[in-house]
Every structure is written in C-alpha cells, then in structure tokens.
C-alpha cells in the first residue's frame, strides 16, 4: 500500500485521529517556532523511526545485551563528541537525568546546581538530596567563578551540575572542573539544545572536563526523542548498571536506527553549515529586536539562544498565548540570578527550528522587528493580526526540513537496489 492510499484509508477508517494528524501538520506548516525544544527530525531519522525496523524482534529478557544498532549508535555518539563512553538506550532526557542522579549521588548528598537545575527530576525516597544554587550575578549576568569556588569549598558538594538552558553565553568548563576537583565532586554538564553546536565544533566542548554529559537526541540534533549520556570510562560500568537497574533495557530498533543516522549526519559538512547558520540567525534575531527598541539580556548571544526581556508589567504567559494566535511560538521563562530576590521575565527564543526551515539572516531580522513591535504595541486584536500576516508571509512555502541541510550524495543504483527500494516504499501489503 503506497503512502497516498494509506493516508486516504486512515482518514476513512479513523477520521478523529486523522483530524489530529492533519491539524498537527497544518500547525507546523503555518507557524514559526522560536521555542528551543522545537525542531523537525531529519528525513532520514523520520523514515527510519517509521520503518519496518519497528516490527523487528528485540529480546528484552537479556538486560545487558546490546544489539548491533545500539553498538553502532553508541560508537558514533562517542566518536562525534570525542567521549570515552556513550549510553543511547534511554527514552528521554528526563529519564537520563534520573539515571545520572541515582548513579552519582546518594540520599542526603549535597548537589551544587546552576539555577537548581535537575532538582525538578528528584522524586521518590531514593532521590532526596540537598540542592544548593549557584547562578548569574545580578549586576553582570555572568558567572563569578571565585564566588562559586568559595561556595563549593564551604559546602563541599558531592556533585556539581551545570545546565545552561537559559544562558546564551559560552563558558570555559575547565574552571568548573578545577572547582569540582578541589571539592571532591563529580561534574555533570547538561548540554541542552547546545548539543548540536558542540558536535559541529561551533562551541567549546565540555566533554574533556565533565565526568558526565547529557542531552536530548531531538531538537538540535534532528533525531528521535531520546536521552543520551556521555561519560568518562571510569564511570561507564556504574552508569551502565544504573541504566539496567532502573528498567532501561533497550530502545526499539527503529529508534536506535534513527540515532545511528543522526550521529552520522551531525558529522557532515552540511550540519556544520547548519550550525553556523543557527548562530548567525540568532544574532540577526537580536539585531531585529534591538531595532524595535527591545532589551536583550546576556547579549550578544554566542549560541542559538536569545533572551528578550519583557517590558515591565507584561506577563510572559499572556504574551505567548497572544503570539500563538498570530502563529509565532515563543517560550516565557524567568531568568534567575544568584540572588533569589532578583530575576527577570524573559522570552527564551531560539533560532534552531527557523534555521532548519531555511530562514536566513534577513528573515530573522524581520521576525525580530515584528516581535519587538508587537511587544511595544497595545497587543490588540489588530496588532495580533499584523503579526499573523507577517508570519504567514515568512513561512509561506517553507519546508519543515530544508534540503540544504541534507548530505549531498551520489546515488549508485542497480536492479537489485531498485527492487529493494520498491519493496520498502510499498512495505504495507
């Protein structure tokens, strides 16, 4: 059954489900997302995840057994990030975070964490820890390593966590490594959506300095929803056992195959070009916002993130809902500082998905001006309509994943290959 016939039959057989599918596709095509965790999967990864590999048998009884696909994914992840060991069988980054916490910390241990990141994943008696916060200085919005060192020497944490999901500047993780060593602590860095820029060599890697690094395989890396753990060889056995003990036996072969391909794609020149465009687009977005009179925090950006400070009196959730009506998706957040009394209401914006869809600097600058003008307007129905008109013009005829970012290949075909291709295209019989 070919794809067209399959979709027609699905519409007829289950119109309620079909409407969900249709609405999702229409929303993705007609909106522009600046949300950091939103990004399309690569066509290769999408195909493999939906392929007949999902039907293939995988023995879940041998918990420590690894399939060829899992070994391939782990080897490619380790090679891409120059890590000593990789774990790829975890279904999402939250589960990966819980594995790391359970492996490296005991109940009652002290954890020094950037903005208390990962505390939200600690539920259950086995995960009762003493979390302490370090953060950006209120006056500079930078990290004060001397202050972090002083706090670490005073509290002697067992684990230090750096997870800069709300921070658009890059830091030298060597300083955190020195602090962790002097405190006798493990160092865990969660890359968040910076994973792709690190893989492409556009950001300094924390891999040489951190004991453990985690990130999602989706968003920046264009893969399936999955959690990846990289670690030093000395921790490999401990983390492997914790993965198994917490029930993460394996992923299905279709997801593992999707992981295998995205780690190869991320090593290609096209992905490096994509990552460079991500940074250029983030800076262009900042430029457009400044031109419209907006205040930016931690600027200029050094990665994919842009932090737009909301004008006084504006509620981020309300603004985000109005912009969603206009087809522009944004993420409201609070930018915390080391002083609990001082934080900033911001929109946490990212250039990842817009770049995947083929937008370039001029486009992003215009989007910045449109967004900034809306924030400085009365935000009336007519203002929402003006944003909607501009966004519809911007996304008209855009793909969800631009072919510019696909590896250029010379295809060699023979009769056997053609027969196999036909069988795979019509794999529902």
C-alpha positions in Angstrom: 0.0 0.0 0.0 1.6 3.3 -1.0 1.6 6.3 1.2 -1.2 8.2 -0.5 -3.5 5.2 -0.3 -2.5 4.6 3.3 -3.4 8.1 4.4 -6.7 8.0 2.5 -7.6 4.8 4.3 -6.6 6.3 7.6 -8.9 9.3 7.0 -11.8 6.9 6.2 -11.1 4.4 9.0 -10.4 6.9 11.8 -11.5 10.4 10.9 -11.0 11.6 14.5 -7.3 10.5 14.6 -6.9 11.8 11.0 -8.0 15.3 12.1 -5.4 15.3 14.9 -2.7 14.4 12.2 -4.0 17.0 9.8 -4.2 19.7 12.4 -0.6 19.0 13.6 0.8 19.2 10.1 -1.2 22.4 9.3 0.0 24.0 12.5 3.7 23.1 11.8 3.5 24.5 8.3 1.7 27.7 9.1 3.5 28.7 12.3 7.0 29.8 13.1 8.5 28.4 16.3 11.2 30.1 18.3 10.9 27.6 21.1 14.3 25.9 21.8 13.0 22.4 22.1 11.0 22.6 18.9 12.8 21.3 15.8 12.0 18.9 12.9 13.6 15.5 12.7 15.7 14.8 9.7 14.0 12.9 6.8 16.4 10.0 7.3 15.6 9.8 11.0 11.9 10.2 10.4 11.9 7.4 7.8 13.9 5.0 10.0 11.7 5.6 13.0 8.6 4.7 11.0 10.3 1.9 9.1 9.8 -1.9 9.3 12.6 -1.9 11.9 9.8 -1.1 14.4 8.4 -4.6 13.7 11.8 -6.3 14.2 12.2 -8.5 17.3 14.4 -7.4 20.1 15.0 -9.7 23.0 14.3 -7.7 26.2 15.0 -10.6 28.6 18.8 -10.1 28.5 19.0 -6.7 30.1 22.7 -6.3 29.4 22.5 -7.5 25.8 23.2 -4.8 23.2 22.1 -5.1 19.6 24.3 -4.2 16.6 22.3 -1.0 16.2 22.8 0.0 19.8 26.5 -0.6 19.5 26.6 1.5 16.3 24.7 4.4 17.9 26.9 4.4 21.0 30.1 4.2 19.0 29.0 7.0 16.7 27.9 9.2 19.5 31.2 8.7 21.3 33.2 9.4 18.2 31.1 12.5 17.3 31.6 14.1 20.7 35.0 12.6 21.4 33.7 10.9 24.5 35.1 7.9 26.3 31.7 6.1 26.6 28.2 6.7 25.4 24.8 5.3 26.5 22.0 5.6 24.0 19.2 3.2 25.2 17.3 5.8 27.3 13.9 7.0 26.0 14.1 10.7 27.0 16.4 13.3 28.7 14.4 13.3 32.0 15.0 9.6 32.4 18.7 10.1 31.5 18.9 12.8 34.2 17.4 10.5 36.8 19.9 7.7 35.9 22.8 10.1 36.4 21.5 11.3 39.7 20.9 7.8 41.0 24.3 6.7 39.9 26.4 9.6 41.2 24.5 10.8 44.3 23.2 9.1 47.5 20.2 10.3 49.5 21.3 13.2 51.6 24.2 14.2 49.3 24.8 17.9 48.6 24.4 19.0 45.0 25.5 22.4 43.8 23.5 23.2 40.7 23.2 26.1 38.3 19.8 27.6 39.0 18.9 24.4 40.8 18.6 22.6 37.5 17.7 18.9 37.8 16.0 19.3 41.2 12.7 19.0 39.3 13.5 15.4 38.4 14.1 14.3 42.0 11.0 12.4 43.2 11.0 9.3 45.5 12.9 8.3 48.6 16.0 7.4 46.7 16.3 10.9 45.3 16.3 13.1 48.5 19.2 15.4 48.0 20.4 18.7 49.5 20.3 21.1 46.5 22.2 24.4 46.6 22.1 27.0 43.9 24.8 29.0 42.1 23.8 31.4 39.4 24.4 34.5 37.4 25.5 37.7 39.2 22.6 40.2 39.3 24.7 43.1 38.2 26.7 41.5 35.4 24.6 38.4 34.4 27.8 36.5 34.3 29.2 33.6 36.4 31.6 34.6 39.2 33.9 31.6 39.5 35.6 32.9 42.6 32.2 33.1 44.3 31.3 29.6 43.0 34.6 28.3 44.3 34.0 29.9 47.7 30.5 28.3 48.0 31.8 24.9 46.9 34.7 25.0 49.4 32.3 25.9 52.2 29.6 23.3 51.3 31.8 20.6 49.8 29.2 19.2 47.3 29.2 15.6 46.1 28.0 16.7 42.6 28.1 19.9 40.6 25.6 20.4 37.8 25.9 23.0 35.0 22.9 23.1 32.7 22.8 26.4 30.8 19.4 26.0 29.0 18.6 29.7 29.8 22.1 31.2 29.2 23.2 32.3 25.7 26.9 32.8 26.6 29.5 30.1 26.5 31.8 29.4 29.4 35.1 27.6 29.9 34.2 24.4 31.8 37.8 24.0 32.9 37.1 26.4 35.7 34.2 24.2 36.9 36.4 21.1 36.6 39.0 22.7 38.9 36.3 23.6 41.4 34.9 20.1 41.3 38.3 18.5 41.8 39.1 20.7 44.8 35.7 19.9 46.3 35.9 16.2 45.6 32.8 16.4 43.5 31.6 14.9 40.2 31.0 17.4 37.4 27.9 16.9 35.3 27.1 19.2 32.3 23.7 19.0 30.6 24.2 20.5 27.1 20.5 21.0 26.4 20.0 22.4 22.9 23.7 23.4 22.6 24.5 19.7 21.8 24.4 20.4 18.0 26.8 23.3 18.2 29.2 21.3 20.3 29.0 18.4 17.9 29.7 20.7 15.0 32.7 22.3 16.7 31.0 25.7 16.9 31.2 25.8 20.7 33.9 24.7 23.1 33.1 21.2 24.3 32.7 20.3 28.0 33.5 16.7 27.3 37.2 16.9 28.3 36.3 18.4 31.6 33.0 16.9 32.7 32.6 13.4 34.3 29.1 13.1 32.7 27.4 15.0 29.8 23.7 14.6 28.9 21.5 15.9 26.1 18.4 15.1 24.0 18.8 13.4 20.6 15.9 15.5 19.3 15.8 19.3 18.9 19.3 20.4 17.9 20.4 17.0 16.5 17.3 16.4 14.4 16.7 13.0 15.9 14.0 11.0 17.8 13.0 11.8 21.3 15.7 10.1 23.3 18.2 10.8 26.1 22.0 10.4 25.6 24.6 10.0 28.3 28.3 10.5 27.7 30.8 9.8 30.5 34.4 9.0 31.4 35.4 5.4 31.1 35.8 5.2 34.9 32.1 5.7 35.3 30.9 3.5 32.4 30.2 0.4 34.5 28.4 2.3 37.2 26.2 4.1 34.8 25.5 1.0 32.7 24.4 -0.9 35.8 22.2 2.0 36.9 20.6 2.1 33.4 19.7 -1.6 33.7 18.7 -1.5 37.3 16.2 1.3 36.6 14.5 -0.6 33.9 16.0 0.9 30.7 16.5 -2.4 28.9 16.8 -1.1 25.4 15.1 1.0 22.7 13.3 -0.4 19.7 15.4 -1.0 16.7 13.7 1.7 14.7 14.6 4.4 17.3 18.2 3.1 17.5 18.5 3.2 13.7 17.3 6.9 13.8 20.0 7.6 16.4 22.6 5.9 14.2 21.9 8.1 11.3 21.7 11.4 13.1 25.1 11.0 14.6 26.5 10.4 11.1 24.6 13.4 9.8 25.9 15.6 12.5 29.5 14.8 11.4 28.8 16.1 7.9 29.8 19.4 6.4 26.2 20.3 5.8 25.5 20.0 9.5 28.4 22.3 10.3 26.9 24.8 7.8 23.6 24.5 9.5 25.1 25.1 13.0 26.9 28.2 11.7 23.7 29.5 10.2 22.0 28.8 13.6 24.4 31.2 15.3 24.1 33.8 12.5 20.3 33.7 12.7 20.3 34.1 16.5 22.4 37.2 16.1 20.2 38.5 13.3 17.1 38.0 15.6 18.9 40.0 18.3 19.5 42.8 15.8 15.9 43.0 14.7 14.7 43.1 18.3 17.1 45.9 19.2 16.0 47.8 16.2 12.4 47.7 17.6 13.5 49.0 20.9 13.7 45.8 22.9 16.0 45.0 25.8 18.2 41.9 25.5 19.9 40.1 28.3 23.3 38.3 28.2 23.8 39.8 24.7 25.4 39.3 22.3 24.4 35.6 22.0 27.1 33.0 21.5 24.9 30.1 20.6 21.3 29.6 19.4 19.6 31.4 22.3 18.2 34.9 22.6 16.9 36.3 25.9 14.4 39.0 25.3 13.5 40.9 28.5 9.7 41.6 28.7 8.7 45.2 29.2 7.6 46.0 32.7 4.1 44.8 33.6 3.8 42.3 30.8 3.1 38.7 31.7 5.0 36.1 29.7 2.3 33.5 29.5 -0.3 36.1 28.3 2.1 37.4 25.7 3.0 33.8 24.5 -0.7 33.0 24.1 -1.4 36.1 22.0 1.6 35.4 19.8 0.5 31.8 19.4 -2.8 33.2 17.9 -0.6 35.0 15.4 1.4 31.9 14.5 4.6 32.8 16.4 5.6 30.4 19.1 7.7 31.6 22.0 8.8 30.3 25.4 8.3 32.6 28.5 10.7 32.0 31.4 12.2 33.6 34.5 16.0 34.3 34.2 17.2 33.6 37.7 20.3 35.1 39.4 22.4 34.1 42.4 20.1 36.5 44.4 16.7 34.9 45.0 15.2 38.3 45.2 16.2 39.3 41.6 15.0 37.6 38.4 13.9 38.7 35.0 10.8 37.9 33.0 12.1 36.9 29.5 11.1 35.2 26.3 13.6 32.4 25.7 14.0 32.4 22.0 16.0 30.0 19.7 17.0 30.1 16.0 17.1 26.2 15.7 13.8 25.4 14.1 13.7 28.5 11.9 17.1 27.6 10.5 16.0 24.1 9.9 13.2 25.5 7.8 15.7 27.5 5.7 15.3 31.1 7.1 18.4 33.2 6.9 19.7 36.5 8.5 17.3 38.9 6.7 14.3 36.8 7.6 15.3 36.5 11.2 16.0 40.2 11.5 12.4 40.9 10.2 11.0 38.4 12.6 12.8 40.3 15.4 11.3 43.6 14.3 7.8 42.1 14.1 8.1 40.5 17.6 9.6 43.7 19.1 6.9 45.9 17.6 4.2 43.7 19.0 5.7 43.8 22.5 5.7 47.6 22.3 2.2 47.8 21.0 -1.2 47.7 22.7 -1.3 44.0 21.7 -4.8 44.4 20.4 -6.6 42.2 18.0 -5.4 44.3 15.1 -1.8 44.0 16.4 -2.2 40.2 16.6 -3.5 40.2 13.0 -0.5 42.3 11.9 1.9 39.7 13.4 -0.1 36.8 11.8 0.1 38.5 8.4 3.9 38.9 8.7 4.4 35.3 9.9 2.3 33.8 7.2 4.3 35.7 4.6 7.5 34.5 6.2 6.6 30.8 6.3 4.7 30.5 3.1 6.0 27.5 1.1 8.8 26.8 3.6 9.6 23.1 4.2 9.7 21.6 7.7 13.2 20.5 6.9 15.3 22.2 4.3 17.2 20.1 1.8 20.1 22.4 2.2 21.0 20.5 5.4 20.9 17.1 3.9 24.2 15.4 2.9 24.9 15.6 -0.8 25.2 12.1 -2.1 25.8 10.5 -5.5 23.4 7.6 -5.7 24.6 4.4 -7.4 21.6 2.2 -8.4 21.3 -1.2 -9.8 18.4 -3.6 -10.5 18.6 -5.2 -7.1 18.6 -1.9 -5.4 15.6 -0.7 -7.4 13.7 -3.8 -6.4 14.5 -3.3 -2.7 13.6 0.4 -2.9 10.2 -0.5 -4.4 9.6 -3.1 -1.7 10.5 -0.6 1.1 8.2 2.1 -0.4 5.3 -0.4 -0.5 6.1 -2.2 2.7 2.4 -2.4 3.7 0.9 -5.3 1.7 
